[in-house]
Amino acid sequence: MEKKKNNIYSSDWLQLHPYQNSARTDFYYTQIANRILHRIAPLFDSTDEDFLTLSESEQKELSCMLAAYFEDAISQTGIFRAFRQLHRARYGTPVPFFPIGNEYADDEINKEDVQFLVWHYFMQLNNLEIPLPPALALFGKIAESVMEILDEEYETAPENEKMQEYFRFTDKEAANLHLLHSKFFWLGTQSYLFANNGLILQEEAESLAEQAKNDNMEEQIPDIVNLLCNDFGYNNTTELCALSPAQWLAEIVGEDSPAYAPLRSIGQKYTGYFRFEMQDGGKPGFRHIATDRAFTVNPQSLNGFPKEMKENGVILYTGLVEFNGEWWLTGQTRSYEENEELLDEISASNDEYELFEPETELPDEEQEAILADLLANDTTDEESEYSHPTWNALLCDELGKKFLYRQIEKQQLPALAPIQQTDFPLNENLKFILNYIKR
């Protein structure tokens, strides 16, 4: 009996888009994704390496990702263009790993782009545990097969006007932090470059929901998930160029957009316990209870707040974000009447006292000792056939990004060993890789 074909449907395709009702071009690109899927699926039958094997659902994900890259190029929405510009500004080339010749076309489609995206998908799928070389033969075959389809369709493929409109902003929209948040939250969790971040967020949400059930707090699950998602949107750092989702959206819309400067101004979100204090002139203010730090808040961010939450002395568990030089209240907010039990809980929380403290790395001498131990372990771990001391050092949570950057500058990290080939371009791209891992 002939094996039934694995197919991509509109519901699969729309997972990488910020709308639920299909655009007029979505059927076309769903068909492109299916053509990609049916072209690359046989390539996986020829590999017996576990780390290069994709399930049917994973093959669909990869195909949709590559079709979305094509849609992005045709529609000129600028997602991959922003990556090219950032990478060129930092490292001198439009994409990492591959030698770029005269045939490489900015703002168009390129085999190097596709091969990089295939590598990116596999790296996220394997949780960065294996130092996969981007020039693996399988990745090259996938890129060649996909480019045959995309080149054939390039001149006649339609633009997705709905996606184009998504990245346009009026002056009024650019001044609305909550609207901007909904846009860059989608970008950082569901767009084709960062969809894996959405899966990470989903796993965290499911874990927190399960813990809440075990603690008989099921009624609080919606609030817990809301807070997690809001914090993630503001504070997550993406794996590409170590930018936040808001910074990425700024690069995509460009300096001519009224949203560019506001997006670049968005800071970290700080979530904790604050006491409401109406300030002179009638401006709302908040004082962080643990550190006694005071904030003046933009009144717009309190629109819709009930009166009882805006009375002097009320304690709020909420989040503050700096936006356009002002502090804004954002995310889920809970109010409490002041009581000794709550104040004791706050005073006992290290997280509250360290809320505004930047993350610090271990002293250099401690990191040097940890690095020396990792590099001395030059035998293959039986549980991880593809482990490597240098890669393990890059993955090590105890080794900070600044410290490792200095080691790369001083050429203190030995070359990564190749897998299946002698050409291993990760070695020439360690700075990009460090930002990719340490985020």
VENSULNOR-V602330 format. One record per residue. N is the residue number from 1. RES is the residue in one small letter. PSI is psi as a letter, one per 30 degrees, with the letter a starting at -180 (999 if undefined). OMEGA is omega as a letter, one per 40 degrees, with the letter a starting at -180 (999 if undefined). D_LAST is the distance of its C-alpha to the last C-alpha in whole Angstrom. Layout:
N|RES|PSI|OMEGA|D_LAST + N|RES|PSI|OMEGA|D_LAST
This chain:
1|m|k|a|48 + 2|e|k|a|46 + 3|k|k|i|42 + 4|k|k|a|41 + 5|k|k|i|39 + 6|n|k|a|35 + 7|n|l|i|35 + 8|i|k|a|32 + 9|y|l|a|33 + 10|s|e|i|33 + 11|s|e|i|31 + 12|d|e|a|28 + 13|w|e|a|28 + 14|l|f|i|28 + 15|q|f|i|25 + 16|l|g|a|23 + 17|h|l|a|24 + 18|p|g|i|25 + 19|y|l|a|28 + 20|q|e|i|31 + 21|n|k|a|34 + 22|s|k|i|34 + 23|a|l|a|34 + 24|r|f|a|37 + 25|t|f|a|35 + 26|d|e|i|33 + 27|f|e|i|36 + 28|y|e|a|36 + 29|y|f|i|32 + 30|t|e|i|32 + 31|q|e|i|35 + 32|i|e|i|33 + 33|a|e|i|30 + 34|n|e|i|33 + 35|r|e|i|35 + 36|i|e|a|31 + 37|l|e|a|31 + 38|h|f|i|35 + 39|r|e|a|34 + 40|i|f|a|31 + 41|a|e|a|32 + 42|p|f|a|35 + 43|l|f|a|33 + 44|f|f|i|31 + 45|d|f|a|34 + 46|s|g|i|35 + 47|t|k|i|32 + 48|d|g|i|32 + 49|e|k|a|29 + 50|d|e|a|27 + 51|f|f|i|23 + 52|l|g|a|25 + 53|t|k|i|27 + 54|l|k|i|26 + 55|s|l|i|28 + 56|e|e|i|30 + 57|s|e|i|27 + 58|e|e|i|24 + 59|q|e|i|27 + 60|k|e|i|27 + 61|e|e|a|24 + 62|l|e|a|23 + 63|s|e|i|26 + 64|c|e|i|25 + 65|m|e|a|22 + 66|l|e|i|24 + 67|a|e|i|27 + 68|a|e|i|24 + 69|y|e|i|23 + 70|f|e|i|27 + 71|e|e|i|28 + 72|d|e|i|25 + 73|a|e|a|27 + 74|i|e|a|30 + 75|s|f|a|30 + 76|q|h|i|28 + 77|t|f|i|25 + 78|g|g|a|23 + 79|i|e|a|20 + 80|f|e|i|20 + 81|r|e|i|21 + 82|a|e|i|19 + 83|f|e|i|16 + 84|r|e|a|19 + 85|q|e|i|20 + 86|l|e|a|16 + 87|h|e|i|16 + 88|r|e|a|20 + 89|a|e|a|19 + 90|r|e|a|17 + 91|y|f|i|18 + 92|g|f|i|21 + 93|t|l|a|22 + 94|p|f|i|21 + 95|v|l|i|19 + 96|p|l|i|18 + 97|f|e|a|20 + 98|f|k|i|23 + 99|p|k|a|26 + 100|i|k|i|27 + 101|g|a|a|31 + 102|n|f|a|33 + 103|e|f|i|33 + 104|y|k|a|29 + 105|a|j|i|30 + 106|d|k|i|27 + 107|d|g|i|27 + 108|e|a|i|29 + 109|i|k|a|28 + 110|n|k|i|27 + 111|k|e|a|27 + 112|e|e|i|24 + 113|d|e|a|22 + 114|v|e|a|23 + 115|q|e|i|23 + 116|f|e|a|19 + 117|l|e|i|19 + 118|v|e|i|20 + 119|w|e|a|18 + 120|h|e|a|15 + 121|y|e|a|17 + 122|f|e|i|18 + 123|m|e|i|15 + 124|q|e|a|13 + 125|l|e|a|17 + 126|n|g|i|17 + 127|n|h|i|13 + 128|l|g|a|12 + 129|e|f|a|15 + 130|i|k|i|17 + 131|p|i|a|17 + 132|l|k|i|19 + 133|p|k|a|20 + 134|p|f|a|20 + 135|a|g|i|24 + 136|l|k|a|25 + 137|a|e|a|29 + 138|l|e|a|28 + 139|f|e|i|25 + 140|g|e|i|28 + 141|k|e|i|30 + 142|i|e|a|28 + 143|a|e|i|27 + 144|e|e|a|31 + 145|s|e|a|32 + 146|v|e|a|30 + 147|m|e|i|31 + 148|e|e|i|35 + 149|i|e|a|34 + 150|l|e|i|32 + 151|d|e|a|35 + 152|e|e|a|38 + 153|e|f|a|37 + 154|y|e|a|35 + 155|e|f|a|38 + 156|t|f|a|39 + 157|a|k|a|36 + 158|p|l|i|36 + 159|e|k|i|33 + 160|n|j|a|32 + 161|e|f|i|33 + 162|k|e|i|31 + 163|m|e|i|28 + 164|q|e|a|29 + 165|e|e|a|30 + 166|y|e|a|27 + 167|f|g|i|25 + 168|r|k|a|28 + 169|f|k|i|28 + 170|t|l|i|31 + 171|d|e|a|32 + 172|k|e|i|32 + 173|e|e|a|29 + 174|a|f|i|27 + 175|a|g|a|28 + 176|n|j|a|27 + 177|l|e|a|24 + 178|h|e|i|24 + 179|l|e|i|25 + 180|l|e|a|22 + 181|h|e|a|20 + 182|s|e|a|22 + 183|k|e|a|21 + 184|f|f|i|17 + 185|f|e|i|17 + 186|w|e|a|19 + 187|l|e|a|17 + 188|g|f|a|13 + 189|t|f|a|15 + 190|q|f|i|18 + 191|s|l|a|18 + 192|y|f|i|19 + 193|l|f|a|15 + 194|f|g|a|13 + 195|a|f|a|16 + 196|n|f|i|14 + 197|n|e|i|12 + 198|g|e|i|15 + 199|l|e|i|16 + 200|i|e|i|14 + 201|l|e|i|15 + 202|q|e|i|18 + 203|e|e|i|18 + 204|e|e|a|17 + 205|a|e|i|20 + 206|e|e|i|22 + 207|s|e|i|22 + 208|l|e|i|22 + 209|a|e|i|25 + 210|e|e|i|27 + 211|q|e|i|26 + 212|a|e|i|28 + 213|k|e|i|31 + 214|n|f|a|31 + 215|d|g|a|31 + 216|n|h|i|34 + 217|m|h|a|32 + 218|e|e|a|32 + 219|e|f|a|33 + 220|q|f|a|30 + 221|i|e|i|27 + 222|p|e|i|27 + 223|d|e|a|26 + 224|i|e|a|24 + 225|v|e|i|22 + 226|n|e|i|23 + 227|l|e|i|21 + 228|l|e|a|18 + 229|c|e|a|18 + 230|n|e|i|18 + 231|d|e|a|15 + 232|f|e|a|13 + 233|g|e|a|14 + 234|y|e|a|14 + 235|n|f|i|11 + 236|n|k|i|8 + 237|t|k|a|5 + 238|t|l|a|6 + 239|e|f|a|6 + 240|l|j|i|9 + 241|c|g|i|9 + 242|a|h|i|6 + 243|l|l|i|8 + 244|s|l|i|9 + 245|p|e|i|12 + 246|a|e|i|15 + 247|q|e|i|14 + 248|w|e|a|14 + 249|l|e|i|17 + 250|a|e|a|19 + 251|e|e|a|18 + 252|i|e|a|20 + 253|v|f|i|23 + 254|g|l|a|23 + 255|e|f|a|25 + 256|d|f|a|28 + 257|s|k|i|27 + 258|p|f|a|28 + 259|a|f|a|25 + 260|y|e|a|23 + 261|a|e|i|23 + 262|p|e|i|23 + 263|l|e|i|19 + 264|r|f|a|18 + 265|s|f|a|19 + 266|i|k|a|18 + 267|g|a|i|16 + 268|q|k|i|14 + 269|k|k|i|16 + 270|y|j|a|18 + 271|t|k|a|20 + 272|g|a|a|23 + 273|y|k|a|27 + 274|f|k|i|28 + 275|r|k|i|32 + 276|f|k|i|34 + 277|e|j|i|36 + 278|m|k|a|38 + 279|q|l|i|38 + 280|d|k|a|41 + 281|g|g|i|41 + 282|g|g|i|40 + 283|k|k|i|36 + 284|p|k|i|34 + 285|g|l|i|32 + 286|f|k|i|30 + 287|r|k|i|30 + 288|h|k|a|27 + 289|i|e|a|30 + 290|a|e|a|28 + 291|t|f|a|27 + 292|d|g|i|30 + 293|r|k|a|28 + 294|a|k|a|29 + 295|f|k|i|28 + 296|t|k|a|30 + 297|v|k|i|29 + 298|n|k|a|30 + 299|p|f|a|33 + 300|q|e|a|32 + 301|s|f|i|29 + 302|l|g|i|32 + 303|n|k|i|34 + 304|g|f|i|35 + 305|f|k|i|35 + 306|p|l|a|38 + 307|k|e|a|40 + 308|e|f|i|40 + 309|m|f|a|36 + 310|k|h|i|37 + 311|e|k|a|39 + 312|n|k|i|39 + 313|g|f|i|38 + 314|v|k|i|36 + 315|i|k|i|33 + 316|l|k|i|30 + 317|y|j|a|27 + 318|t|a|a|25 + 319|g|k|i|22 + 320|l|k|i|22 + 321|v|k|i|20 + 322|e|k|a|21 + 323|f|k|a|22 + 324|n|h|i|24 + 325|g|g|i|25 + 326|e|l|i|26 + 327|w|k|i|25 + 328|w|k|i|25 + 329|l|k|a|25 + 330|t|k|i|23 + 331|g|a|a|23 + 332|q|k|a|25 + 333|t|k|i|28 + 334|r|k|a|30 + 335|s|k|a|33 + 336|y|k|i|35 + 337|e|k|a|38 + 338|e|k|i|38 + 339|n|l|a|39 + 340|e|e|a|39 + 341|e|e|i|37 + 342|l|e|a|34 + 343|l|e|i|34 + 344|d|e|i|34 + 345|e|e|i|31 + 346|i|e|a|29 + 347|s|f|i|30 + 348|a|g|a|29 + 349|s|j|i|25 + 350|n|e|a|23 + 351|d|e|i|20 + 352|e|e|a|23 + 353|y|f|a|23 + 354|e|g|a|20 + 355|l|e|a|19 + 356|f|g|a|19 + 357|e|k|i|18 + 358|p|l|i|14 + 359|e|k|a|12 + 360|t|l|i|14 + 361|e|l|i|14 + 362|l|l|i|17 + 363|p|k|a|20 + 364|d|e|a|20 + 365|e|e|i|23 + 366|e|e|i|21 + 367|q|e|i|18 + 368|e|e|i|21 + 369|a|e|i|23 + 370|i|e|i|20 + 371|l|e|i|19 + 372|a|e|i|23 + 373|d|e|a|23 + 374|l|e|a|21 + 375|l|f|i|22 + 376|a|f|a|26 + 377|n|i|a|25 + 378|d|g|i|26 + 379|t|l|a|28 + 380|t|k|i|27 + 381|d|k|a|26 + 382|e|f|a|28 + 383|e|f|i|26 + 384|s|j|a|23 + 385|e|f|a|25 + 386|y|g|i|23 + 387|s|l|i|21 + 388|h|k|a|21 + 389|p|e|a|20 + 390|t|e|i|18 + 391|w|e|i|16 + 392|n|e|i|16 + 393|a|e|i|15 + 394|l|e|a|12 + 395|l|f|a|11 + 396|c|k|a|12 + 397|d|f|a|11 + 398|e|f|i|13 + 399|l|k|a|13 + 400|g|l|a|10 + 401|k|e|a|9 + 402|k|e|i|12 + 403|f|e|a|14 + 404|l|e|i|13 + 405|y|e|i|13 + 406|r|e|i|17 + 407|q|e|i|18 + 408|i|e|i|17 + 409|e|e|a|19 + 410|k|g|a|22 + 411|q|h|a|22 + 412|q|f|i|21 + 413|l|k|i|20 + 414|p|l|a|22 + 415|a|k|i|22 + 416|l|k|i|21 + 417|a|k|a|24 + 418|p|l|i|25 + 419|i|j|i|25 + 420|q|g|a|28 + 421|q|l|i|29 + 422|t|f|i|29 + 423|d|j|a|27 + 424|f|i|a|23 + 425|p|f|i|21 + 426|l|e|a|18 + 427|n|e|a|19 + 428|e|f|a|20 + 429|n|h|a|16 + 430|l|e|i|14 + 431|k|e|i|13 + 432|f|e|a|11 + 433|i|e|a|11 + 434|l|e|i|9 + 435|n|e|a|6 + 436|y|e|a|7 + 437|i|e|a|6 + 438|k|j|a|4 + 439|r|999|999|0
